[in-house]
Amino acid sequence: MKLHWYDGGILPERPEELEPERRLPESGTIFVGEKGKLMCETYSESPRLIPERRMQQYKRPKKTIARVEGSHEQAWVDAIKGKIRPVDDFNYAGPFTETVLLGNLAILFPARR
């Protein structure tokens, strides 16, 4: 992928699938897959298949993962007070963090077991 300079920094090459009237976000990611491209803003906000007609044709799956209602901070306080069960408690976050840290070690020491 080629990168292009502009006044605010570096932009990737504009995907041919992106309609002329649509702009690339100032910050974000373009995922290139075997079946198409997905573009999103910072922190994976506003994910969209490109071109937009692909997004309109996409059938979204049912929501099965609990979401935080309101702010994450308030959800944290409510979980401490026992009003709600945390969305990601330590049973999930502990092993997940260990896996990520182990991956970091593997990158730092690629030839070691």
N, CA, C and O atoms as a GROMACS GRO file, in nm:
protein
  452
    1MET      N    1   0.085  -0.118   0.000
    1MET     CA    2   0.000   0.000   0.000
    1MET      C    3   0.089   0.123   0.000
    1MET      O    4   0.184   0.131   0.078
    2LYS      N    5   0.060   0.218  -0.086
    2LYS     CA    6   0.137   0.341  -0.094
    2LYS      C    7   0.080   0.442   0.006
    2LYS      O    8  -0.040   0.442   0.035
    3LEU      N    9   0.169   0.528   0.058
    3LEU     CA   10   0.126   0.633   0.149
    3LEU      C   11   0.147   0.768   0.081
    3LEU      O   12   0.242   0.785   0.006
    4HIS      N   13   0.058   0.864   0.107
    4HIS     CA   14   0.066   0.996   0.047
    4HIS      C   15   0.069   1.101   0.156
    4HIS      O   16  -0.004   1.090   0.255
    5TRP      N   17   0.151   1.203   0.140
    5TRP     CA   18   0.157   1.314   0.234
    5TRP      C   19   0.042   1.410   0.209
    5TRP      O   20   0.000   1.430   0.094
    6TYR      N   21  -0.007   1.469   0.312
    6TYR     CA   22  -0.100   1.582   0.302
    6TYR      C   23  -0.070   1.672   0.420
    6TYR      O   24   0.012   1.635   0.505
    7ASP      N   25  -0.133   1.788   0.430
    7ASP     CA   26  -0.098   1.885   0.534
    7ASP      C   27  -0.105   1.830   0.675
    7ASP      O   28  -0.028   1.872   0.761
    8GLY      N   29  -0.196   1.737   0.701
    8GLY     CA   30  -0.214   1.685   0.836
    8GLY      C   31  -0.131   1.562   0.868
    8GLY      O   32  -0.134   1.515   0.981
    9GLY      N   33  -0.056   1.507   0.773
    9GLY     CA   34   0.023   1.387   0.800
    9GLY      C   35   0.031   1.298   0.677
    9GLY      O   36   0.051   1.347   0.566
   10ILE      N   37   0.015   1.169   0.697
   10ILE     CA   38   0.026   1.073   0.588
   10ILE      C   39  -0.107   1.001   0.569
   10ILE      O   40  -0.168   0.957   0.667
   11LEU      N   41  -0.151   0.989   0.446
   11LEU     CA   42  -0.272   0.914   0.414
   11LEU      C   43  -0.235   0.795   0.326
   11LEU      O   44  -0.141   0.804   0.247
   12PRO      N   45  -0.306   0.684   0.339
   12PRO     CA   46  -0.283   0.573   0.247
   12PRO      C   47  -0.336   0.609   0.109
   12PRO      O   48  -0.412   0.705   0.093
   13GLU      N   49  -0.296   0.532   0.011
   13GLU     CA   50  -0.351   0.550  -0.123
   13GLU      C   51  -0.502   0.533  -0.116
   13GLU      O   52  -0.552   0.443  -0.048
   14ARG      N   53  -0.573   0.618  -0.185
   14ARG     CA   54  -0.720   0.613  -0.183
   14ARG      C   55  -0.766   0.483  -0.247
   14ARG      O   56  -0.730   0.455  -0.361
   15PRO      N   57  -0.847   0.402  -0.177
   15PRO     CA   58  -0.897   0.277  -0.236
   15PRO      C   59  -0.984   0.306  -0.358
   15PRO      O   60  -1.068   0.397  -0.355
   16GLU      N   61  -0.965   0.229  -0.464
   16GLU     CA   62  -1.046   0.252  -0.584
   16GLU      C   63  -1.194   0.230  -0.557
   16GLU      O   64  -1.278   0.289  -0.625
   17GLU      N   65  -1.226   0.145  -0.457
   17GLU     CA   66  -1.367   0.116  -0.427
   17GLU      C   67  -1.438   0.232  -0.356
   17GLU      O   68  -1.561   0.234  -0.351
   18LEU      N   69  -1.362   0.327  -0.303
   18LEU     CA   70  -1.422   0.438  -0.229
   18LEU      C   71  -1.482   0.540  -0.327
   18LEU      O   72  -1.412   0.590  -0.415
   19GLU      N   73  -1.609   0.569  -0.311
   19GLU     CA   74  -1.679   0.661  -0.400
   19GLU      C   75  -1.612   0.800  -0.396
   19GLU      O   76  -1.560   0.840  -0.292
   20PRO      N   77  -1.614   0.872  -0.509
   20PRO     CA   78  -1.546   1.002  -0.516
   20PRO      C   79  -1.597   1.103  -0.412
   20PRO      O   80  -1.520   1.186  -0.364
   21GLU      N   81  -1.727   1.095  -0.376
   21GLU     CA   82  -1.781   1.193  -0.281
   21GLU      C   83  -1.749   1.160  -0.135
   21GLU      O   84  -1.769   1.242  -0.046
   22ARG      N   85  -1.698   1.039  -0.110
   22ARG     CA   86  -1.664   0.999   0.028
   22ARG      C   87  -1.518   1.028   0.056
   22ARG      O   88  -1.431   1.008  -0.028
   23ARG      N   89  -1.494   1.077   0.179
   23ARG     CA   90  -1.358   1.111   0.219
   23ARG      C   91  -1.300   1.002   0.308
   23ARG      O   92  -1.374   0.931   0.377
   24LEU      N   93  -1.169   0.990   0.306
   24LEU     CA   94  -1.102   0.904   0.403
   24LEU      C   95  -1.108   0.973   0.538
   24LEU      O   96  -1.098   1.095   0.543
   25PRO      N   97  -1.124   0.899   0.648
   25PRO     CA   98  -1.123   0.965   0.779
   25PRO      C   99  -0.984   1.021   0.807
   25PRO      O  100  -0.884   0.973   0.753
   26GLU      N  101  -0.977   1.124   0.892
   26GLU     CA  102  -0.847   1.183   0.927
   26GLU      C  103  -0.758   1.082   0.998
   26GLU      O  104  -0.636   1.088   0.988
   27SER      N  105  -0.820   0.991   1.070
   27SER     CA  106  -0.746   0.888   1.142
   27SER      C  107  -0.831   0.763   1.139
   27SER      O  108  -0.952   0.769   1.160
   28GLY      N  109  -0.768   0.650   1.114
   28GLY     CA  110  -0.846   0.527   1.108
   28GLY      C  111  -0.767   0.413   1.048
   28GLY      O  112  -0.644   0.415   1.045
   29THR      N  113  -0.841   0.314   1.000
   29THR     CA  114  -0.780   0.192   0.948
   29THR      C  115  -0.857   0.144   0.827
   29THR      O  116  -0.979   0.160   0.820
   30ILE      N  117  -0.786   0.086   0.733
   30ILE     CA  118  -0.849   0.017   0.621
   30ILE      C  119  -0.803  -0.128   0.629
   30ILE      O  120  -0.684  -0.157   0.621
   31PHE      N  121  -0.900  -0.218   0.645
   31PHE     CA  122  -0.871  -0.361   0.647
   31PHE      C  123  -0.892  -0.415   0.506
   31PHE      O  124  -0.999  -0.397   0.448
   32VAL      N  125  -0.791  -0.481   0.451
   32VAL     CA  126  -0.800  -0.537   0.317
   32VAL      C  127  -0.811  -0.688   0.331
   32VAL      O  128  -0.719  -0.753   0.381
   33GLY      N  129  -0.924  -0.743   0.286
   33GLY     CA  130  -0.947  -0.887   0.295
   33GLY      C  131  -0.960  -0.949   0.157
   33GLY      O  132  -0.953  -0.881   0.055
   34GLU      N  133  -0.979  -1.078   0.156
   34GLU     CA  134  -0.995  -1.150   0.030
   34GLU      C  135  -1.126  -1.115  -0.040
   34GLU      O  136  -1.135  -1.122  -0.163
   35LYS      N  137  -1.227  -1.078   0.038
   35LYS     CA  138  -1.358  -1.051  -0.020
   35LYS      C  139  -1.392  -0.902  -0.030
   35LYS      O  140  -1.498  -0.866  -0.082
   36GLY      N  141  -1.303  -0.815   0.019
   36GLY     CA  142  -1.333  -0.673   0.012
   36GLY      C  143  -1.254  -0.592   0.113
   36GLY      O  144  -1.156  -0.640   0.171
   37LYS      N  145  -1.298  -0.468   0.132
   37LYS     CA  146  -1.229  -0.376   0.222
   37LYS      C  147  -1.327  -0.318   0.323
   37LYS      O  148  -1.445  -0.295   0.294
   38LEU      N  149  -1.275  -0.295   0.442
   38LEU     CA  150  -1.352  -0.236   0.551
   38LEU      C  151  -1.274  -0.114   0.599
   38LEU      O  152  -1.154  -0.122   0.624
   39MET      N  153  -1.342  -0.002   0.611
   39MET     CA  154  -1.279   0.122   0.653
   39MET      C  155  -1.343   0.167   0.784
   39MET      O  156  -1.466   0.161   0.798
   40CYS      N  157  -1.263   0.211   0.880
   40CYS     CA  158  -1.319   0.262   1.005
   40CYS      C  159  -1.235   0.378   1.055
   40CYS      O  160  -1.121   0.399   1.012
   41GLU      N  161  -1.291   0.453   1.147
   41GLU     CA  162  -1.223   0.567   1.206
   41GLU      C  163  -1.141   0.520   1.327
   41GLU      O  164  -1.132   0.400   1.353
   42THR      N  165  -1.084   0.613   1.399
   42THR     CA  166  -1.004   0.582   1.517
   42THR      C  167  -1.083   0.497   1.614
   42THR      O  168  -1.204   0.515   1.628
   43TYR      N  169  -1.017   0.403   1.681
   43TYR     CA  170  -1.078   0.310   1.776
   43TYR      C  171  -1.188   0.226   1.712
   43TYR      O  172  -1.282   0.184   1.779
   44SER      N  173  -1.175   0.201   1.583
   44SER     CA  174  -1.270   0.119   1.505
   44SER      C  175  -1.412   0.176   1.505
   44SER      O  176  -1.509   0.102   1.492
   45GLU      N  177  -1.424   0.307   1.519
   45GLU     CA  178  -1.556   0.370   1.514
   45GLU      C  179  -1.607   0.375   1.370
   45GLU      O  180  -1.527   0.384   1.277
   46SER      N  181  -1.735   0.369   1.353
   46SER     CA  182  -1.803   0.382   1.224
   46SER      C  183  -1.748   0.287   1.117
   46SER      O  184  -1.710   0.333   1.010
   47PRO      N  185  -1.743   0.157   1.144
   47PRO     CA  186  -1.693   0.066   1.040
   47PRO      C  187  -1.788   0.060   0.921
   47PRO      O  188  -1.910   0.051   0.937
   48ARG      N  189  -1.731   0.065   0.801
   48ARG     CA  190  -1.811   0.062   0.679
   48ARG      C  191  -1.740  -0.022   0.574
   48ARG      O  192  -1.620  -0.007   0.552
   49LEU      N  193  -1.815  -0.111   0.510
   49LEU     CA  194  -1.763  -0.181   0.394
   49LEU      C  195  -1.757  -0.081   0.280
   49LEU      O  196  -1.841   0.008   0.270
   50ILE      N  197  -1.658  -0.095   0.195
   50ILE     CA  198  -1.654  -0.008   0.078
   50ILE      C  199  -1.650  -0.094  -0.047
   50ILE      O  200  -1.582  -0.197  -0.051
   51PRO      N  201  -1.724  -0.053  -0.150
   51PRO     CA  202  -1.807   0.066  -0.162
   51PRO      C  203  -1.933   0.055  -0.076
   51PRO      O  204  -1.966  -0.052  -0.025
   52GLU      N  205  -2.003   0.165  -0.061
   52GLU     CA  206  -2.120   0.173   0.027
   52GLU      C  207  -2.229   0.071  -0.012
   52GLU      O  208  -2.301   0.023   0.075
   53ARG      N  209  -2.241   0.038  -0.140
   53ARG     CA  210  -2.343  -0.060  -0.181
   53ARG      C  211  -2.317  -0.194  -0.114
   53ARG      O  212  -2.412  -0.267  -0.087
   54ARG      N  213  -2.189  -0.229  -0.087
   54ARG     CA  214  -2.157  -0.353  -0.017
   54ARG      C  215  -2.208  -0.347   0.126
   54ARG      O  216  -2.255  -0.447   0.182
   55MET      N  217  -2.199  -0.228   0.186
   55MET     CA  218  -2.247  -0.210   0.324
   55MET      C  219  -2.398  -0.224   0.328
   55MET      O  220  -2.452  -0.285   0.420
   56GLN      N  221  -2.467  -0.169   0.229
   56GLN     CA  222  -2.613  -0.177   0.225
   56GLN      C  223  -2.662  -0.320   0.204
   56GLN      O  224  -2.770  -0.356   0.250
   57GLN      N  225  -2.582  -0.401   0.135
   57GLN     CA  226  -2.619  -0.541   0.109
   57GLN      C  227  -2.589  -0.632   0.227
   57GLN      O  228  -2.643  -0.742   0.237
   58TYR      N  229  -2.502  -0.587   0.317
   58TYR     CA  230  -2.457  -0.671   0.428
   58TYR      C  231  -2.568  -0.692   0.530
   58TYR      O  232  -2.633  -0.596   0.572
   59LYS      N  233  -2.591  -0.816   0.569
   59LYS     CA  234  -2.690  -0.847   0.672
   59LYS      C  235  -2.617  -0.861   0.805
   59LYS      O  236  -2.534  -0.951   0.822
   60ARG      N  237  -2.648  -0.773   0.898
   60ARG     CA  238  -2.579  -0.773   1.027
   60ARG      C  239  -2.625  -0.890   1.113
   60ARG      O  240  -2.743  -0.924   1.114
   61PRO      N  241  -2.531  -0.952   1.187
   61PRO     CA  242  -2.570  -1.061   1.276
   61PRO      C  243  -2.645  -1.007   1.398
   61PRO      O  244  -2.638  -0.888   1.429
   62LYS      N  245  -2.716  -1.095   1.467
   62LYS     CA  246  -2.785  -1.055   1.590
   62LYS      C  247  -2.682  -1.016   1.694
   62LYS      O  248  -2.572  -1.072   1.698
   63LYS      N  249  -2.719  -0.919   1.779
   63LYS     CA  250  -2.629  -0.879   1.887
   63LYS      C  251  -2.633  -0.983   1.998
   63LYS      O  252  -2.739  -1.011   2.054
   64THR      N  253  -2.518  -1.041   2.028
   64THR     CA  254  -2.510  -1.144   2.132
   64THR      C  255  -2.415  -1.106   2.245
   64THR      O  256  -2.412  -1.174   2.348
   65ILE      N  257  -2.338  -1.000   2.228
   65ILE     CA  258  -2.241  -0.957   2.329
   65ILE      C  259  -2.300  -0.839   2.406
   65ILE      O  260  -2.351  -0.745   2.346
   66ALA      N  261  -2.294  -0.846   2.538
   66ALA     CA  262  -2.347  -0.736   2.620
   66ALA      C  263  -2.269  -0.607   2.592
   66ALA      O  264  -2.148  -0.611   2.574
   67ARG      N  265  -2.338  -0.497   2.589
   67ARG     CA  266  -2.276  -0.366   2.566
   67ARG      C  267  -2.295  -0.279   2.689
   67ARG      O  268  -2.391  -0.297   2.765
   68VAL      N  269  -2.205  -0.186   2.708
   68VAL     CA  270  -2.214  -0.092   2.820
   68VAL      C  271  -2.320   0.012   2.787
   68VAL      O  272  -2.317   0.073   2.680
   69GLU      N  273  -2.414   0.031   2.878
   69GLU     CA  274  -2.515   0.135   2.864
   69GLU      C  275  -2.460   0.262   2.928
   69GLU      O  276  -2.420   0.260   3.045
   70GLY      N  277  -2.456   0.370   2.855
   70GLY     CA  278  -2.401   0.494   2.908
   70GLY      C  279  -2.249   0.492   2.904
   70GLY      O  280  -2.190   0.438   2.810
   71SER      N  281  -2.185   0.549   3.005
   71SER     CA  282  -2.039   0.559   3.004
   71SER      C  283  -1.975   0.436   3.069
   71SER      O  284  -2.035   0.371   3.154
   72HIS      N  285  -1.852   0.407   3.027
   72HIS     CA  286  -1.778   0.297   3.087
   72HIS      C  287  -1.749   0.325   3.235
   72HIS      O  288  -1.748   0.235   3.318
   73GLU      N  289  -1.725   0.452   3.265
   73GLU     CA  290  -1.696   0.489   3.403
   73GLU      C  291  -1.815   0.461   3.495
   73GLU      O  292  -1.798   0.409   3.605
   74GLN      N  293  -1.935   0.496   3.448
   74GLN     CA  294  -2.054   0.471   3.529
   74GLN      C  295  -2.079   0.322   3.544
   74GLN      O  296  -2.120   0.276   3.651
   75ALA      N  297  -2.056   0.246   3.438
   75ALA     CA  298  -2.072   0.101   3.445
   75ALA      C  299  -1.975   0.042   3.547
   75ALA      O  300  -2.010  -0.051   3.620
   76TRP      N  301  -1.853   0.096   3.552
   76TRP     CA  302  -1.753   0.050   3.650
   76TRP      C  303  -1.802   0.076   3.792
   76TRP      O  304  -1.794  -0.012   3.879
   77VAL      N  305  -1.854   0.196   3.816
   77VAL     CA  306  -1.907   0.230   3.949
   77VAL      C  307  -2.027   0.142   3.983
   77VAL      O  308  -2.037   0.093   4.095
   78ASP      N  309  -2.118   0.121   3.887
   78ASP     CA  310  -2.235   0.037   3.911
   78ASP      C  311  -2.194  -0.107   3.942
   78ASP      O  312  -2.258  -0.173   4.024
   79ALA      N  313  -2.089  -0.157   3.876
   79ALA     CA  314  -2.042  -0.293   3.903
   79ALA      C  315  -1.982  -0.302   4.044
   79ALA      O  316  -2.002  -0.401   4.113
   80ILE      N  317  -1.910  -0.200   4.086
   80ILE     CA  318  -1.853  -0.197   4.222
   80ILE      C  319  -1.966  -0.200   4.324
   80ILE      O  320  -1.955  -0.268   4.426
   81LYS      N  321  -2.074  -0.127   4.299
   81LYS     CA  322  -2.187  -0.121   4.391
   81LYS      C  323  -2.276  -0.245   4.382
   81LYS      O  324  -2.371  -0.258   4.459
   82GLY      N  325  -2.244  -0.336   4.291
   82GLY     CA  326  -2.321  -0.458   4.277
   82GLY      C  327  -2.452  -0.442   4.201
   82GLY      O  328  -2.536  -0.532   4.202
   83LYS      N  329  -2.471  -0.328   4.135
   83LYS     CA  330  -2.594  -0.304   4.059
   83LYS      C  331  -2.596  -0.384   3.928
   83LYS      O  332  -2.702  -0.427   3.883
   84ILE      N  333  -2.479  -0.403   3.867
   84ILE     CA  334  -2.470  -0.479   3.742
   84ILE      C  335  -2.350  -0.572   3.749
   84ILE      O  336  -2.259  -0.555   3.831
   85ARG      N  337  -2.351  -0.671   3.661
   85ARG     CA  338  -2.233  -0.758   3.647
   85ARG      C  339  -2.142  -0.691   3.545
   85ARG      O  340  -2.191  -0.646   3.441
   86PRO      N  341  -2.012  -0.684   3.571
   86PRO     CA  342  -1.923  -0.620   3.474
   86PRO      C  343  -1.929  -0.692   3.339
   86PRO      O  344  -1.944  -0.814   3.333
   87VAL      N  345  -1.918  -0.615   3.232
   87VAL     CA  346  -1.918  -0.674   3.099
   87VAL      C  347  -1.793  -0.759   3.080
   87VAL      O  348  -1.802  -0.871   3.028
   88ASP      N  349  -1.678  -0.709   3.121
   88ASP     CA  350  -1.551  -0.784   3.111
   88ASP      C  351  -1.492  -0.795   3.251
   88ASP      O  352  -1.413  -0.710   3.292
   89ASP      N  353  -1.528  -0.897   3.323
   89ASP     CA  354  -1.472  -0.912   3.456
   89ASP      C  355  -1.333  -0.978   3.448
   89ASP      O  356  -1.284  -1.007   3.339
   90PHE      N  357  -1.271  -1.001   3.563
   90PHE     CA  358  -1.135  -1.054   3.566
   90PHE      C  359  -1.129  -1.197   3.512
   90PHE      O  360  -1.022  -1.239   3.467
   91ASN      N  361  -1.238  -1.271   3.515
   91ASN     CA  362  -1.238  -1.405   3.456
   91ASN      C  363  -1.208  -1.400   3.307
   91ASN      O  364  -1.150  -1.492   3.251
   92TYR      N  365  -1.248  -1.291   3.244
   92TYR     CA  366  -1.220  -1.272   3.101
   92TYR      C  367  -1.090  -1.194   3.083
   92TYR      O  368  -1.003  -1.234   3.005
   93ALA      N  369  -1.077  -1.083   3.155
   93ALA     CA  370  -0.965  -0.991   3.133
   93ALA      C  371  -0.830  -1.050   3.174
   93ALA      O  372  -0.729  -1.022   3.110
   94GLY      N  373  -0.827  -1.132   3.279
   94GLY     CA  374  -0.700  -1.190   3.324
   94GLY      C  375  -0.634  -1.278   3.218
   94GLY      O  376  -0.522  -1.249   3.177
   95PRO      N  377  -0.702  -1.385   3.173
   95PRO     CA  378  -0.642  -1.469   3.069
   95PRO      C  379  -0.616  -1.393   2.939
   95PRO      O  380  -0.517  -1.420   2.870
   96PHE      N  381  -0.702  -1.298   2.904
   96PHE     CA  382  -0.682  -1.220   2.782
   96PHE      C  383  -0.553  -1.139   2.792
   96PHE      O  384  -0.473  -1.136   2.698
   97THR      N  385  -0.532  -1.073   2.907
   97THR     CA  386  -0.411  -0.994   2.927
   97THR      C  387  -0.287  -1.082   2.926
   97THR      O  388  -0.185  -1.044   2.868
   98GLU      N  389  -0.294  -1.199   2.988
   98GLU     CA  390  -0.180  -1.290   2.986
   98GLU      C  391  -0.143  -1.330   2.844
   98GLU      O  392  -0.025  -1.337   2.810
   99THR      N  393  -0.243  -1.354   2.761
   99THR     CA  394  -0.217  -1.392   2.622
   99THR      C  395  -0.149  -1.278   2.546
   99THR      O  396  -0.053  -1.302   2.472
  100VAL      N  397  -0.197  -1.156   2.564
  100VAL     CA  398  -0.138  -1.041   2.497
  100VAL      C  399   0.007  -1.022   2.544
  100VAL      O  400   0.095  -0.997   2.462
  101LEU      N  401   0.031  -1.032   2.674
  101LEU     CA  402   0.167  -1.015   2.726
  101LEU      C  403   0.259  -1.125   2.675
  101LEU      O  404   0.376  -1.098   2.645
  102LEU      N  405   0.209  -1.248   2.666
  102LEU     CA  406   0.289  -1.357   2.613
  102LEU      C  407   0.324  -1.331   2.466
  102LEU      O  408   0.435  -1.361   2.422
  103GLY      N  409   0.231  -1.276   2.392
  103GLY     CA  410   0.258  -1.238   2.253
  103GLY      C  411   0.368  -1.134   2.244
  103GLY      O  412   0.452  -1.140   2.155
  104ASN      N  413   0.366  -1.036   2.336
  104ASN     CA  414   0.472  -0.934   2.339
  104ASN      C  415   0.607  -0.997   2.366
  104ASN      O  416   0.707  -0.958   2.304
  105LEU      N  417   0.613  -1.093   2.457
  105LEU     CA  418   0.739  -1.163   2.485
  105LEU      C  419   0.787  -1.240   2.362
  105LEU      O  420   0.906  -1.242   2.333
  106ALA      N  421   0.695  -1.302   2.291
  106ALA     CA  422   0.732  -1.378   2.171
  106ALA      C  423   0.792  -1.285   2.065
  106ALA      O  424   0.884  -1.324   1.994
  107ILE      N  425   0.740  -1.164   2.055
  107ILE     CA  426   0.795  -1.067   1.959
  107ILE      C  427   0.933  -1.020   2.003
  107ILE      O  428   1.023  -1.005   1.920
  108LEU      N  429   0.952  -0.998   2.133
  108LEU     CA  430   1.082  -0.952   2.184
  108LEU      C  431   1.190  -1.058   2.175
  108LEU      O  432   1.306  -1.026   2.154
  109PHE      N  433   1.151  -1.185   2.191
  109PHE     CA  434   1.247  -1.295   2.192
  109PHE      C  435   1.203  -1.403   2.091
  109PHE      O  436   1.163  -1.511   2.132
  110PRO      N  437   1.211  -1.375   1.961
  110PRO     CA  438   1.153  -1.464   1.862
  110PRO      C  439   1.222  -1.602   1.851
  110PRO      O  440   1.158  -1.698   1.807
  111ALA      N  441   1.346  -1.612   1.890
  111ALA     CA  442   1.417  -1.741   1.871
  111ALA      C  443   1.421  -1.825   1.999
  111ALA      O  444   1.488  -1.928   2.003
  112ARG      N  445   1.351  -1.781   2.103
  112ARG     CA  446   1.357  -1.852   2.231
  112ARG      C  447   1.225  -1.920   2.262
  112ARG      O  448   1.119  -1.877   2.218
  113ARG      N  449   1.236  -2.030   2.340
  113ARG     CA  450   1.116  -2.100   2.385
  113ARG      C  451   1.099  -2.078   2.533
  113ARG      O  452   1.004  -2.129   2.593
   0.00000   0.00000   0.00000
